[in-house]
C-alpha cells in the first residue's frame, strides 16, 4: 500500500495591491502564484497602477505565457467582482482595515481562501542601555521614511525611564530630514498620496493638543516652493500622547511619531499587548536579558532587536497577528507556497491475491 500527498495549484487566484508599495506587493504574489501553477488576476491601486503595468510588460518579455498574469483596474465594483467570481479560488490583499475586512468577509462567503494584511501601530521600545546613536537614527528613519506610509513604519516610540532624556535630540534629528518630491538628490521623504490623506494626518496631529498632549515637532505648515507648492506635503511631526488619545489609537499613515513614556520594560510590554494591532515591534537594548524577555512576552508577530523594521526575508514568512491580519495562511515563504496550493492525498494498493478473493471486506483498508 502506498500513500502520497501532492501539492496542486488552486487555479485562478487574485491579488489586490495597495498604493504605497505598487511594485513590492505584486512581486510577493506574482512569483508564488505562477511557480505553484496558478494564474493570477492582479488589481493594482487605482491611485498608482503604472508599476503593475510595467511588471506585466516585463513578465511578458521574460516569456510568461499569456493569461498567467492578468491586470484589471478599478475601484470597489472591480474588487467586489473579484470577491464574487466563482472561478477565483483565493485572494491576497494588502491595505487598510476597511477594505481588508470587506474583502475577507465577502470573499469567504463565496468559499475563497483569503489572506488580508491590514493596519498597524508598530511600537519601538528604547531602553536606557540602548546604543543611543543607533536607536535615535533608527527611529527617525523608520518613522518618517516613505512619509510614514508603510504598514511597518515605527509610529510609536516608548522611552523607558532615563531614556526619556533623549527625546529632545530625537526631535532635532527629525528636523534635519529633507522633504521634497521624492526623486531629488538628498530627499528623505516625499508627499502623502492625496489631499484627503494630508487633511486626515493634520487633523490627527491637531487632536493631540486638544486632548491634553504635546506637539514637539509640527510639520503641518510645511510649504514647498516651485512645482511642489500645491503638493500634499506634511513635514516630520512628533507628538507626546497617552494611549487613550486618538493619535495613538488610530493608524495615522503619515510622517507622525507618537511618543509614549513608560518607567519599566514590563510597562512597555503591557502597552504593546493592549494595542489591537500586532504587525511589528522593535526593542533597542544592549542587554540580552531585556531582548529575550521582550521577544517572549510581547504579543506581536514580527519583532526586531536593534532592527527598526523587522520585515522577514523571503525564505521566511510574514507573521503579523491580532488586528493586523485576517486569514489562516500568511504571505510568502513556506506559508506562501501553502496559500497557493491544495493537498491531494492518494492511497493505492496493488495485491495479486485481490484478483482471486471471493469475500468482500467491510474493514478499513490496511497493510495486511
N, C-alpha and C positions, 0 to 999 in steps of 0.2 A: 504494500500500500504506500502510495506517495502522496504527500500533501505539500503544496507550494502556494505562496501568495505573490501575486503580481500587482504592480502599481500601474494603473491605467489612467489615461487622461480623462478629465471630466467632459471635455467637448468645447463648447463656446463659453468663454469667460469674459468678464468686463472689468475695467479699471476706471475709476473716477478720480482724477488728479486735481490737486489744489493749485492756486495761483502762485504760492510762494516758492515751490520747487517744481517748476513746469517741466524740467528735464529729469531730475533725480527720481521722482516717483514713477514716471513711466519706465525708467531704467531699473526700477525694482521689479516691475510686473511683467514687462515685455519678455525679458530673457527667460524668467522662470516659467511663464505660461507657454512659451514656444518650445523650450527644451523638454518639457514634460508632455508635449504632443497636443497641446490645446491651440485653439485660435483665440484671439483677443480683440474685444471691442474697447477702444480707449476713448474716453471723453475727457479732453483737457478742460481746464478752466476757461470760461468764455472771456476772462479778463486778459489772458496771455496765451492764446492757443498756438502761437508760432513755433515754440520749441517742439511740440509734439509733431507738427508737420515736418520739421527738419529731421527729426528722428525717423519718421516714417519713410522719408525720402532716402535716408542713409541705409535703412533696413532693406529697401527695395534694391538699392545699388549694390548691397552686400550679398544679394541673392535670396533673401527671404521670400518664399513663394507667395504669389498673390493670394489674398484672402486670409493669410495668417494674422496680419495686423490690420485692423480697420479703425479709422478715426471718424468719430461722429462729433458734431458740435451742437451746442445749445445750452439751455438752462433747465429749469425744473421739468418741463414736459419731456425732454430727452432723458433725463435721469429716471423719471417715472416709467418711461418706455423700457429702459434697461431693467428696472426692478420687476416689471410685469411680464416681460417676454419669456415664454415658456422654454425657448431654446437656450437661454443663458443660464448656466448652472452655478456660477459663482461670481461674486462682486468683491473687488478690493477697493477700499475707499480711504483716502487721507484728507482731512479737513476739519471743519468746525463741528461743534456739538450738534447744532440744529440739523444740519444736512446729514451728518453721520447717523444720528438716531433715526431720521426719516428713512434713509436708505436701508439701514439694518432691519427696521421693523417691516418695511414694505417688501424688501427682498426675502426676508424669512417667511412671510405669509405665502409666498409662491414656492417655498421649498428650497430656496437658494442657499448655498454656503456663502456667508458674508464675513469679512474682516473689516473693521472700521477703526481707524486711528483717529481719535477725537482731540479735544482740547488738553491744555496742560497748565500747570502752575509749578514750575521747577524751582526748587529751593537749593541754595548753596549755604552750607554751614561753615563759618570761619572761626576756627579755634584759636585761642591765644598763642598756641605753639606753632601755628602755621608759618610757612615761609611767606612773609608779608608781601614781598615784591611779586612773587608768583600768584598769590591769592588775589591781590588787587588787580593786576593786569588781566588775569583770567576772568574775573567777574566783569570787568569793563568790556572785554571782548565778547564774552558770551551773552551779556545783557543787551548790548547795543548793536552787535553785528547784524546785518540784514535788516536794520531798523527794528529789531525785535520781532520780526515777522517770521518766526520759525517755532515749531512746536517743542523744540529742545532748548530754546533760549532760557538762560537763567534769569527769571523775572523776580525772584525773591532772594534777598541775602539776609541771613541770620547771623549777626555778630555776637559771639559769646563773651560775656564778661569784659575783661580788659581789651579785647579786640575791638570794642566799640570806639576806642580812641582812634582807630584807623579810618573812620568814616570821612572826616574832612579831606584826607588825602585821596580817598576814592573819588570824592566829588571833583577834586582838582584834576585827576587823571581823565575823568569823563569829559571835563571841559575842553580837553585838548583834541578830542575827536573832531574830524572834519566832515561836515555834511555837504554833499554835492549830488550831482545826478547819478553817481554810482560808477560811471565808466572813466572818470577823470583820474589822472595820476594823483595819488595821495588821498583820495576819497575813502572815508571809513564807513560811511553809511549813506544810503540814498533816501528816496521818498517813500511814503506809505502808498498803498495800492490805489486809494481813491479818496476823494473829498470826504465821503462818509466815514471812512476809517480815521482820517485825521480828526474829524469832529468828535468821534467817539473817544479817541485817545485823549484829546484835550479835555473833554468832559470828565473823564476818569481821574486825570491829574488834578483838576479843579475840585473834585469831590473830596479829596484828602483834607484840604483846609477846612471845608465846610463841616467835616466830621471830626475835626479836632487834631488832625495830623499836621505834619510839616512838609513843605516843599523845599528840599535842599538844593535842587537844581531844576530850573524851569525852562524847558525847551519849546514851550507853546508859541512863543512870539518870534521864533526864528524866521528870518526873512532873507531869502537869497536874491541876488540881483541878476539882471540879464535874462537869459532864456528860461530860467527856472523861477522867475519871480512869482508866478502863479501856481507853483507846484505844491504837492501835498506833503510838505516837509514839517517834521517835528524834531527838534534837537534832543539830544540825550537828556533825560529827566530822571531825577532821583527823589523819592518821597519816603518819609518815615511814617509808618502806619501801624495800626494794630490789626489783628486777624479778623475782627468783625467789620472792618471797613470795606466799602465797595471795591476799592482799588486792589485790595488783597483777594477778595472773594472771586472776582471775575478775571478771566484771561484777557489781558489788555491787548496783546498782539501789536505792540508798538515799542518804541525805544524808551521804556519806563522801567526803572528798577525800584521795587518796593523793599525798604529796609525794615526788618523786624528785629528787635533786640531780645535776647534771652540770657539768662545767667548761667545755665549749665547745658551740657550736651543732651541730658535727659529732657530738658525743656524744649530744645530744638527738635528732637525726635518726635515728641508729643505733638508739636505744632504741625510738622510734616504729615504725620499719620492721620491727623484730624482733617487735613485738606482732602477734598473729594477727588482730586486728580492724583495720578501715580505714574506719570510718564518718565521723568528723570530727576535726579538729585545729585548733589556733589558735596563732599566734605574736603576742607583744606586743613591738613594737620601734618605734623611730623611724628605723631605718636601712633604706633601700631595698634595699641590697645583701643585708642579712640576710633581708629578706622574700622577695626574688627567689630567693635560694639555697634557702630553706625550701620555697617553693611548687614549685620544680623538682625537688628531691631527695626530699621526703617522699612515701612511698607510702600516701597516704590519699585518699579520694575527694572530701571536702569540706573546704576549707581556709579559715580565717578569718585575716585580717591585721588585728589590733586589733579583731576581731569574735569574741566568745566562742562563739557558737552559729551557725555558718555554714550555716543551712538555706536551700537555694535558693528564690528566689521562684518563683511558679507558672509563669512563662514559660520557666524553665529546668527541668532535670530532676534528680531525686535521683541521686547518684553515689557512694554508699558502695561500698567494694570489699573485697577479701580476705575474711576470715571474717564480715564484716558483711552480705554479700549473696549470695543464690543466685538464679541466673537469668541470662537474656541481655538482657532489656529492663527498665529500671527504671521508677520511679514518675513520674507527672505530667509536665507539659511536653510537648515533642515525643515523648519516649520513651513517655509515657503514651498518646498517640494511636497510636503504633506497637504498643503492647502489646494494645490492644483492637481492632485491625483486622488484616485479612489482605489481601494483594495479589492481584488478579486481572488478568492481562495479556491483552489481546485484540489479535490481529493480523488485519486484514481486507484483502481485495484485491478490487477491482471493475474488471475489464477487459473491454471489448466483444469483443476477439479470442478470449477464452477460450470464448465461446459457440460458436465455429465451429472450434476447434482439433481436429485429427484424431489427434494423437500425445500420449501421456501423457509427462510429465516425471518422472524419478526424482530430480531435483536438489532441494535445499532451496529453498523459495520465495525469490525475490529481487525487486528492484525492476525488473529488466529485463522 
